[in-house]
Amino acid sequence: MHIVAAWFAFVLAAVLQEPAGGGKSGYVVVVNAANSCVQTGKDAAATTKKLFLKEMTQWPGGVEARPYGRVATGPEHAAFMREVLGMTDAELARHWLRMKNMDGTTPPKDVDTDRMVLKYVAKHDGAFGIVRADAVKGVAGVKVLFEF
């Protein structure tokens, strides 16, 4: 019986374990390298949330924001929803329905891969998106705003 209890405790500990990196998911929000935003940590996350939800349309400094989302079935999307937006998929769907009905605002374009997010973000001032932290190394034209 003790073996079963020990096995159960081991499995439970593995399931409840925090993500590697001290509670971080291993994802980052990247911005165009020309972005002048100097916010970090929670302030950067709060601004990113408002820009992604299109409650704000410009970065501090006046550059038009261009958010890129990830496909809803991807782990990047799930981590961003949980860690940055603090919303469920249903809450996000209600938000976009409300925004569409109020003034025609549509959600950010969903992008399939880290490579494509990095390409779009590097190409457009004001652009930002979510990628794996290890995908950014050596990529020109982008910088990490914050990790989550």
N, C-alpha and C positions, 0 to 999 in steps of 0.2 A: 504494500500500500504506500510506503514511503517513496518508492520509485515513481509511482504515478503522481503523487503530490509534487515531487521535485521536478518531474517533467512538465507538469502543468505550470509551476512557478517559472520555469525556464521559458516556456512558450509565451506566457503572459508578459514577462519582462521584455522579451524580444519584440512583441507587438507594441508595447507601450513605450519603447525606447525612442528618445528624441532623434531627429535626423542628425547625420554626421555634421560636424562643424559647429558645435555648441548651440544647437537649436535652429540653425539655418537650414533651408531646404536645398541649397546648392544652386539657386537661381539668382540672376541679377537683372536689374532694369538697366538697359543700355540706352544712351542718348547719342545724338550726333555730336561729334567732337567739337563743333563750334558752339554747342550749348553753353550759355554762361551761367546756368543755375549753380549756385554755390551751396545749396542746402544739402544736408547729409542726414542719414538715419531716419528717425520718425518724421522729421519735417519734410524730407524728400519723398518719403512714402505717402504722406498726406497730400502733398502737391500732385504726385503721380496719380493717386486715386481720383482726385478731382478732375484732372486732365483726361484720364482714361474714361471716366463716366461722363465727360463733356459738360461738367458743371462749371469748369473753367475752360477757356479756349486758347489761352496764351500762357506761355511760360513767364515767370517773373523776368522782366526785361523786354517783354512785348512780342517775342517770336511766336508765331502761330503754332500750336501743338498739333502733332500728327501721330496719334497713337496707333500701334499695331498690336492686335490680340493674337492669341494662339488658339488652335482648334479646341473645341470644348471637350473633346475626349482625351486630350493630352495631359501629361503630368505637370507641364509648365502652367497650363491654365488652372488646374486644380490648386497648385501651390499659390499662384497669384491671387486666386479667389479667396483662399483661406487666409494667407499671410498679409496681403496688402489691402484687398478690397473688404475683407471681413464679411463676405456675402455668400449665400448659397446660389446655385444655378437658378433656382426659382426666383429669388430676390433680384438677381441680375436681369432675368427675362422681364420681370415686372418693371424694372427701372427703364429698360429700353422701350418697352411698350408705352410707358408714360411719356418719355422723351419724344417718341415718334408722334404721339397724339398731340402733344403740346406745341411743337414747332418743327416737326419733321426730322429731328436729329436721329441719325442712325448709328449703330455700334461701330467700333473700329473694325477695320479689315482684319480678318483672321489670316495668319500666315502659318504654313505647315512646318517649316524647318528653321533651326537656329541660323543656318547659312543665309536663308532668304530674309529673315528679320535683320540680320547684320547688314546685308546688302541694302535694304530699304532705308534703314536708319542712317547708314553712312552717306546715302545719296541725298537725303532731304533734311534741311534745317528744321529743327523743332520736332523731329521724329523720335520716337522711343518705342521700345518693345522688351519682351521677356525672353531670355535665353539661359541655357546652362552656364554656370560660372566658368567652366573650363573651355567653353566655345569662344570666348572673347580674346584669349591670348593671341597676340600677334596680328589682330585685325585692325587695319587702318581705318580712320574716319569715324570711330565710335569710342565712347568711354563709358565706364561703369558709373552709374549714379548711386546705386546702393545694392546691397546683397540682402536676400531674404531666404 
